[in-house]
Amino acid sequence: MPFSRAMAFRQVAGAHMLPPPPVLPLGGTVAQAVDSLARAASDIVVIVDAQGIPRGVLTEQDVVRRVAFRLAGDSPVDAVMSQPVRVIRANDLMFHAIARMRRAGLRHMPVVDDRDGLVGMLTLDGALARINGQLVAQIESLTQPDTPAGMADVRAAQLQVAEQLLADQVPAPEIQALVSHINNDIYRRMTHHCIGTMEADGLGPPAREFCLIVMGSGGRGESYLNPDQDNGLIIADYPDGEHDRIDGYFLELAARLTQAMAGAGMPLCNGNVMAVNPLWRKTASQWRAQMDYWLVRRNPAALRLSDIFFDFRGVAGERRLAAELRDYITIRLRNNRTFMREMFLQDEHFGVALGLFNRFIVEKEDKGHRGELSLKITGTLPLVDGIRALALLHGVPETGTLARIAKLRDQGVLDNDEADYLSGAFHHISHLLLRQQLADQGQGKAVSNYVHPANLTDREDDMLVDALKAIRDLRDRVRSDLSGELF
């Protein structure tokens, strides 16, 4: 069945991949590669390293053009394979895979997991067979050239697609995931663009393996419209004597990247949570040491920085560096009740917008939003914080709020009713916020996180009261779990 417009922008690559093709280790021979192609009736073989990470591919066309009647069978396949390998991740959106294959003129694309291991294969013919010409045009609008101007066009097209999906009654969290995917893909493409400009300027390729991470809503896959930048770098370890050269390279990359992202329409972070700040640009071992320091110190500054950092996600470079750091953090925080209590209480002043007799607490100080509900600060933020605290305490590695709720339910931390109410609360508040932001955007107003109660239907009003009650109950439950206080 062909994709609907909504399905085209919701499906992930892993749902449509074929089984992995035959693989051959680095150091294998041409004869072994050709034999693998023949035995598997495949038109591609993937060459992997000792960790199972794809390092090259050899196709039937490569055999015809480079191998047949030219090389001896015992010639190393490493010398004729196509490299580096362009890959798509299983949890990346399908339309990104289609766009990348079309841009690069590829018929196949290996699918990898978050640790870069091969898990499947996509074919362009198979992917295109699922969509119609109108959707191809929309995909093209979301995959402009890898320049700041091209990415600004992508950001404009992103808003149109989000509006269309909301009109098609696609759940708001899925639209947020799409917005986050697109923004993170812009990060990836701008990273490659900046590396290219540095090479053209004589600065060479990256001085070390690295992973660009995003934090906050982008790391959770929960971005609304017009987020600012929250990014950092994990750099593979290197000798101390190489610091000036290697860190100098990544400082320049970070400076170019943040300016390129600003040119694409993503503002610089006012709090300087960006890789140009050395606090957010560290080697893998330095990040682990930083985490250990924060856990010991537990002062307000350490708690605030931890709160920003914990939802990170790798978006460019060697993402296994992010996965390995996530493993370390998950282990260190599991059952660390003292630290999680301090971090949770740090944000305790972010209460829900519900007062006596379950009446809404509206904005009184900000004249521009007087009488309105701040549904991020007094809605999604206390929900996200409470679920994060429980997830980290119970060793849940996922970063998305809904994914964390599902895992906590599976572990028995939340019962079915709690999980259902909290998931419903997240869906409803996200819907109200996204709808208001798209309306503000369409009317040329400044996009904010405020919604006026008068704009809600009676049913939406009742649902919002129930949502805020569920979040308030969650806050009380988490406070009790972490501090032993009874309510």
BELWOKA-V497544 format. One record per backbone hydrogen bond with DSSP energy under -0.5 kcal/mol. NH is the residue of the N-H (numbers start at 1). CO is the residue of the C=O. If there is no record, write none. Layout:
<<NH	CO> <NH	CO>>
This chain:
<<3	130> <8	4> <9	5> <9	6> <10	7> <11	7> <13	92> <14	90> <15	12> <16	13> <18	121> <22	44> <24	46> <26	48> <28	25> <30	75> <31	73> <33	29> <34	30> <35	31> <36	32> <37	33> <38	34> <39	35> <40	36> <41	37> <41	38> <42	37> <45	58> <46	22> <47	56> <48	24> <48	46> <49	53> <52	49> <54	116> <55	47> <56	47> <57	82> <58	45> <60	43> <63	59> <64	60> <65	61> <66	62> <67	62> <67	63> <68	63> <70	67> <71	67> <75	72> <77	28> <79	76> <80	77> <81	77> <82	57> <87	85> <88	110> <90	112> <92	89> <94	11> <95	8> <96	93> <97	93> <98	94> <99	95> <100	96> <101	97> <102	98> <103	99> <104	100> <105	101> <106	101> <109	122> <110	86> <111	120> <112	88> <113	117> <116	113> <118	52> <119	111> <120	111> <121	18> <122	109> <124	107> <127	123> <128	124> <129	125> <130	127> <131	128> <136	132> <137	133> <138	134> <139	135> <140	136> <141	137> <142	138> <142	139> <143	140> <147	145> <151	147> <152	148> <153	149> <154	150> <155	151> <156	152> <157	153> <158	154> <159	155> <160	156> <161	157> <162	158> <163	159> <164	160> <165	161> <166	162> <167	163> <168	164> <169	166> <170	165> <174	171> <175	171> <176	172> <177	173> <178	174> <179	175> <180	176> <181	177> <182	178> <183	179> <184	180> <185	181> <186	182> <187	183> <188	184> <189	185> <190	186> <191	187> <192	188> <193	189> <194	190> <195	191> <196	192> <197	193> <198	194> <199	195> <200	196> <201	197> <202	199> <203	198> <211	234> <212	316> <213	232> <214	313> <215	230> <216	308> <218	215> <220	216> <221	217> <222	217> <223	176> <229	267> <231	273> <232	213> <233	280> <234	211> <235	233> <235	282> <236	209> <242	239> <243	240> <246	242> <247	243> <248	243> <248	244> <249	245> <250	246> <251	247> <252	248> <253	249> <254	250> <255	251> <256	252> <257	253> <258	254> <259	255> <260	256> <261	257> <262	258> <263	259> <264	260> <265	262> <266	261> <267	265> <272	269> <274	272> <277	274> <278	276> <280	277> <281	278> <282	233> <284	235> <287	283> <288	284> <289	285> <290	286> <291	287> <292	288> <293	289> <294	290> <295	291> <296	292> <297	293> <298	294> <303	299> <304	300> <305	301> <306	302> <307	303> <308	304> <309	305> <310	306> <312	309> <313	214> <315	212> <316	212> <318	210> <319	317> <321	318> <323	319> <324	320> <325	321> <326	322> <327	323> <328	324> <329	325> <330	326> <331	327> <332	328> <333	329> <334	330> <335	393> <336	333> <337	335> <340	336> <341	337> <342	338> <343	339> <344	340> <345	341> <346	342> <347	343> <347	344> <348	345> <350	347> <351	349> <353	378> <354	352> <355	359> <358	355> <359	356> <361	353> <362	360> <363	372> <367	365> <369	366> <370	367> <371	363> <372	369> <373	451> <375	373> <375	449> <376	449> <378	374> <379	376> <380	375> <381	376> <383	379> <384	380> <385	381> <386	382> <387	383> <388	384> <389	385> <390	386> <391	387> <392	388> <393	389> <394	390> <395	392> <396	391> <397	395> <404	400> <405	401> <406	402> <407	403> <408	404> <409	405> <410	406> <411	407> <412	409> <413	408> <414	408> <419	415> <420	416> <421	417> <422	418> <423	419> <424	420> <425	421> <426	422> <427	423> <428	424> <429	425> <430	426> <431	427> <432	428> <433	429> <434	430> <435	431> <436	432> <437	433> <438	434> <439	435> <440	436> <441	437> <442	438> <443	439> <444	441> <445	440> <451	373> <453	371> <455	452> <456	453> <461	457> <462	458> <463	459> <464	460> <465	461> <466	462> <467	463> <468	464> <469	465> <470	466> <471	467> <472	468> <473	469> <474	470> <475	471> <476	472> <477	473> <478	474> <479	475> <480	476> <481	477> <482	478> <483	479> <484	480> <485	479>>
